[in-house]
């Protein structure tokens, strides 16, 4: 049994996860309610995967580092080693994650960014999609999904309204073997 990977992410109605300059101010201004299921998702994981741009954004905008109680891997070509919060990984994200999925542990949260998500979509690595749609039309920016992804059949687990936001929770239907 391999560990599951969760995508817990917010998007604009037109499918963007950030503006071109990584600006997320629009997301912070969204009228939500509670924590939009974040605590439940966060308590179900023990490992976090993110790219360097996402990590830099978190470090620059959130104090203290919000994931210090989880094993956190940051994929980058510009840093190596580790610091008090994360381990920098200079390996192929797909190969590394295949090994990680076979290790003991809870679910894995793929935080971002778009490049890692695209690689995971191409490999059908995401087992659970928790997508929160905010009341914005950004018009342009960083799309949640890039093109040419394989077909996947999803099962709707839940929908939930959080203020002006709507969250859709899907699990990938697994083919019988």
C-alpha positions as CSV (number, residue, x, y, z in Angstrom):
1,X,0.0,0.0,0.0
2,X,1.5,3.3,-1.0
3,X,0.9,6.5,0.8
4,X,-1.7,8.9,-0.7
5,X,-0.9,12.4,-2.0
6,X,-3.4,15.2,-1.3
7,X,-3.7,18.4,-3.3
8,X,-5.3,21.0,-1.0
9,X,-5.3,24.2,-3.0
10,X,-7.3,27.4,-3.7
11,X,-8.1,28.6,-7.2
12,X,-9.9,31.5,-8.8
13,X,-13.1,30.7,-10.6
14,X,-11.1,30.9,-13.9
15,X,-8.6,28.4,-12.7
16,X,-5.6,30.4,-11.5
17,X,-3.6,29.6,-8.3
18,X,-1.6,32.9,-8.4
19,X,-1.0,36.0,-10.4
20,X,2.0,36.0,-12.8
21,X,4.2,37.6,-10.1
22,X,3.2,34.9,-7.5
23,X,0.9,37.5,-5.9
24,X,-1.7,35.8,-3.6
25,X,-3.2,39.0,-2.1
26,X,-6.5,38.2,-3.8
27,X,-6.6,34.9,-1.9
28,X,-6.0,36.6,1.4
29,X,-8.9,39.0,0.7
30,X,-11.4,36.2,0.0
31,X,-14.3,36.1,2.5
32,X,-13.9,32.7,4.0
33,X,-15.3,31.0,7.0
34,X,-13.4,29.0,9.6
35,X,-10.3,27.3,8.3
36,X,-11.9,25.8,5.2
37,X,-11.2,22.3,6.4
38,X,-7.4,23.0,6.6
39,X,-7.0,21.6,10.1
40,X,-8.6,18.3,9.2
41,X,-6.5,17.9,6.1
42,X,-3.3,19.0,7.9
43,X,-3.9,16.5,10.7
44,X,-4.1,13.7,8.1
45,X,-0.6,14.3,6.7
46,X,2.9,13.9,8.0
47,X,4.9,15.0,5.0
48,X,4.8,18.1,2.8
49,X,6.2,18.6,-0.8
50,X,6.7,22.0,-2.4
51,X,8.8,23.8,-4.9
52,X,11.3,26.5,-4.1
53,X,9.1,29.4,-5.3
54,X,6.3,28.2,-3.0
55,X,8.7,27.8,-0.1
56,X,10.1,31.3,-0.7
57,X,6.6,32.8,-0.6
58,X,5.8,31.0,2.6
59,X,9.0,32.1,4.3
60,X,8.5,35.7,3.1
61,X,4.8,35.9,4.1
62,X,4.1,33.6,7.0
63,X,5.7,33.8,10.5
64,X,6.6,31.5,12.1
65,X,7.1,28.8,9.5
66,X,3.7,27.0,9.5
67,X,4.8,23.4,8.8
68,X,7.6,22.9,11.4
69,X,5.8,19.9,12.9
70,X,5.9,18.0,9.5
71,X,8.6,16.5,7.3
72,X,9.0,19.1,4.6
73,X,10.8,18.6,1.3
74,X,11.5,21.6,-1.0
75,X,12.5,20.8,-4.6
76,X,15.1,23.1,-6.0
77,X,18.2,23.3,-8.1
78,X,19.6,26.3,-6.2
79,X,20.0,25.0,-2.7
80,X,21.0,21.8,-1.0
81,X,21.1,20.4,2.5
82,X,18.6,21.4,5.1
83,X,17.6,24.0,7.6
84,X,15.6,23.8,10.8
85,X,12.3,23.4,8.9
86,X,12.9,21.8,5.5
87,X,15.2,19.5,3.5
88,X,16.2,20.8,0.1
89,X,16.0,18.1,-2.6
90,X,17.9,18.3,-5.9
91,X,16.5,15.1,-7.3
92,X,13.7,14.5,-9.9
93,X,10.5,15.1,-8.1
94,X,8.7,12.1,-9.6
95,X,11.5,9.6,-8.8
96,X,11.9,11.0,-5.3
97,X,8.1,10.9,-4.6
98,X,7.8,7.3,-5.9
99,X,10.3,6.3,-3.2
100,X,8.7,8.5,-0.6
101,X,5.2,6.9,-1.3
102,X,6.6,3.5,-0.4
103,X,7.9,4.6,3.0
104,X,5.9,4.2,6.2
105,X,3.8,7.2,7.1
106,X,0.6,9.2,6.7
107,X,-0.6,11.1,3.7
108,X,1.6,13.6,1.8
109,X,0.4,17.1,1.0
110,X,1.6,18.5,-2.3
111,X,1.5,22.2,-1.5
112,X,2.7,23.7,-4.8
113,X,3.7,25.0,-7.1
114,X,2.4,24.6,-10.6
115,X,5.5,22.7,-12.0
116,X,5.4,20.0,-9.4
117,X,1.6,19.7,-9.7
118,X,2.0,19.3,-13.5
119,X,4.6,16.5,-13.0
120,X,2.2,14.8,-10.5
121,X,-0.8,15.1,-12.8
122,X,1.2,13.6,-15.7
123,X,2.1,10.6,-13.4
124,X,-1.4,10.4,-11.9
125,X,0.2,10.9,-8.4
126,X,-2.7,12.9,-6.8
127,X,-5.1,10.6,-4.9
128,X,-7.3,13.3,-3.4
129,X,-8.2,16.7,-4.7
130,X,-9.5,19.3,-2.2
131,X,-10.0,22.4,-4.3
132,X,-11.4,25.6,-2.9
133,X,-12.8,28.1,-5.4
134,X,-12.6,31.7,-4.4
135,X,-15.0,34.4,-5.8
136,X,-12.4,35.9,-8.2
137,X,-11.8,36.0,-11.9
138,X,-8.1,36.8,-12.3
139,X,-8.1,36.8,-16.1
140,X,-4.5,35.6,-16.2
141,X,-1.8,34.2,-13.9
142,X,-0.5,30.7,-13.0
143,X,-3.0,28.1,-14.0
144,X,-3.8,25.3,-11.6
145,X,-3.6,22.7,-14.3
146,X,-1.5,22.8,-17.5
147,X,-2.5,20.9,-20.6
148,X,-2.1,17.4,-21.8
149,X,-2.9,15.6,-18.6
150,X,-4.2,12.0,-18.7
151,X,-7.8,11.3,-18.2
152,X,-8.8,10.5,-14.6
153,X,-12.2,9.5,-13.2
154,X,-13.0,11.2,-9.9
155,X,-15.5,10.5,-7.1
156,X,-17.1,13.5,-5.4
157,X,-16.6,13.0,-1.6
158,X,-18.0,16.3,-0.4
159,X,-18.8,19.9,-1.2
160,X,-18.7,22.6,1.4
161,X,-19.4,26.3,1.5
162,X,-17.0,28.5,3.5
163,X,-18.4,32.1,3.3
164,X,-17.9,33.2,-0.3
165,X,-15.8,30.2,-1.1
166,X,-16.8,26.7,-2.3
167,X,-14.7,23.6,-1.6
168,X,-14.9,20.4,-3.7
169,X,-13.4,17.3,-2.4
170,X,-12.7,14.5,-4.9
171,X,-10.9,11.1,-4.7
172,X,-9.5,9.4,-7.7
173,X,-11.4,6.3,-8.6
174,X,-9.0,3.4,-8.5
175,X,-9.3,0.8,-11.2
176,X,-9.8,-2.8,-10.0
177,X,-6.7,-4.9,-10.5
